[in-house]
Amino acid sequence: MNEDITINPERTNRGAQQMQHEDLFMQRADDMQMAQQMQMNMRAASGVVCPHCGTINDPEAVFCASCGSQIGKMSCPNCGAELDADADFCETCRRYVRKDVCSFCGAHLDGNEAFCPECGSPRGGIVCPVCHTMNDFAFCKQCGTPLTEDAMMLLEQVREMPEYIEMKKLADDLQEMDLMIPYASEPEKLRDEENNKLRERVLMLLAQDRGTPNPIIPESENKRLTKEEYDKKKQEYLEKISELLDKMAQQPQPRPAQVRNYAMACRPQGVRLAWECNFKHALHSSPCGCAKPQMGGKWVILGKNSRKEIKDD
């Protein structure tokens, strides 16, 4: 026979208490879950989410704790400017910022060496023997002089490249053109042609007087052009040099020093250039002024009247 709960109040109270305990436990579990969710939301709001794997990192994290990818910024130790974590140069104060990497060759440093154990370069920089500029890199940022033995060897290797040989010839021809004064007008050109004919006539008569019946008169070295011819020929030279510079463009490399050194070795003389980096597509006077040259870049011709702004000029 079933027990009548109306005549067993003690059991009724125990059942009610158990239900209250269960409700309280469930409520506490829900509260803990809500607290954990709120904590995660707060962490996500204040933390840094890795764009590569989705891991939430501390707000101060520079690299992801899960996959190691760059997720944050760092400050320049010299001026405090914000830098990418993999930058080795501050474009604000123009100082090299890495203490664990040789700026001349890219070798690893422990932090206490006065000279790089791999290339032997001093960590304090090298003064260019030609223009006396202090440099943190293997080529002088001012005049392009190689400052280390490795830089000299690299320069010799680059000078043997067919593209560089052709580009050097074009640059030399371009320098000669810069010394040439084109005809300012058509009458000036006609006068010059008449003078040349007179010159040939005088030389012919002098040779005949010396007994030479059919003398060979050397051509005049005057190779002046009209303004239109001059501009067209110069533009052709610049376009050819630009094509060669594109062929020799520096691809991304793991070591920034490799990119800087190769680009400086390829730099032709006698042409106004700027180095366009792949990092921000900014124009620098050389790759020595770029914070992340490891992303690659190329030399571009500015031209005489170019108004393009060079970032670190």
VENGI-V375967 format. One record per pair of residues at least 12 apart in sequence whose C-alpha atoms are under 7 Angstrom apart, sorted by the first residue. I is the first residue (numbers start at 0). J is the second residue. D is the distance in Angstrom with one decimal. If there is no record, write none. Layout:
BEGIN
I:J:D
I:J:D
END
This chain:
BEGIN
43:55:6.2
45:58:6.2
46:58:4.4
49:63:6.2
49:70:5.9
52:66:6.9
61:84:6.4
69:84:6.7
71:84:6.7
72:84:5.4
75:89:6.5
75:96:6.8
76:96:6.9
78:92:6.4
86:290:5.2
86:291:5.2
87:290:5.9
87:291:6.8
88:289:6.8
88:290:4.5
89:290:6.0
90:288:6.5
90:289:6.7
90:290:6.2
93:288:6.9
95:135:6.9
98:110:6.0
101:115:6.4
102:135:6.2
102:136:5.7
102:256:6.2
103:120:6.9
103:135:7.0
103:136:4.8
103:137:4.9
103:256:6.1
104:118:6.6
104:256:5.5
104:257:7.0
105:254:5.8
105:255:7.0
105:256:5.3
127:139:6.2
127:146:6.8
130:142:6.9
137:150:6.0
137:260:6.5
138:150:6.9
138:260:6.7
138:263:6.5
140:285:6.6
140:287:6.3
143:263:6.6
150:260:6.8
153:264:6.8
154:264:5.0
157:264:6.5
157:265:6.5
162:243:6.1
166:240:5.7
166:243:6.6
167:267:6.5
169:236:6.3
169:240:6.9
170:268:6.9
170:269:6.1
170:270:6.7
173:233:6.9
173:236:6.8
174:269:6.1
179:223:6.8
180:223:6.9
181:223:5.7
181:224:5.1
181:225:5.3
181:226:5.4
181:229:6.5
182:223:6.8
182:224:6.1
182:225:4.8
182:226:6.0
183:226:6.7
199:216:6.6
202:216:6.9
203:216:6.9
241:299:6.7
241:300:6.6
244:297:7.0
244:298:6.2
245:297:6.7
248:296:6.2
248:297:4.6
249:262:6.6
249:295:5.2
249:296:5.5
249:297:6.1
250:295:4.8
250:296:6.9
251:293:5.2
251:294:4.5
251:295:4.4
252:293:5.1
252:294:6.8
253:293:6.1
254:293:6.0
255:291:6.9
255:292:5.4
255:293:4.4
258:292:6.2
258:293:6.0
258:295:6.6
259:286:5.4
259:287:6.4
259:292:6.7
271:300:6.1
271:301:5.8
271:302:6.2
272:298:6.4
272:299:5.6
272:300:4.6
272:301:5.4
273:285:6.3
273:298:5.7
273:299:5.5
273:300:6.6
273:301:6.7
274:286:6.1
274:296:6.9
274:297:5.6
274:298:4.4
274:299:6.1
275:296:5.5
275:297:5.5
275:298:6.1
275:299:6.7
276:292:6.6
276:295:6.2
276:296:4.2
276:297:6.7
277:294:5.7
277:295:5.5
277:296:5.1
278:291:6.2
278:294:6.0
281:310:6.7
282:308:6.9
282:309:4.9
282:310:5.7
283:309:5.2
283:310:5.3
283:311:5.7
284:309:6.3
284:311:6.3
284:312:6.0
288:311:6.4
END
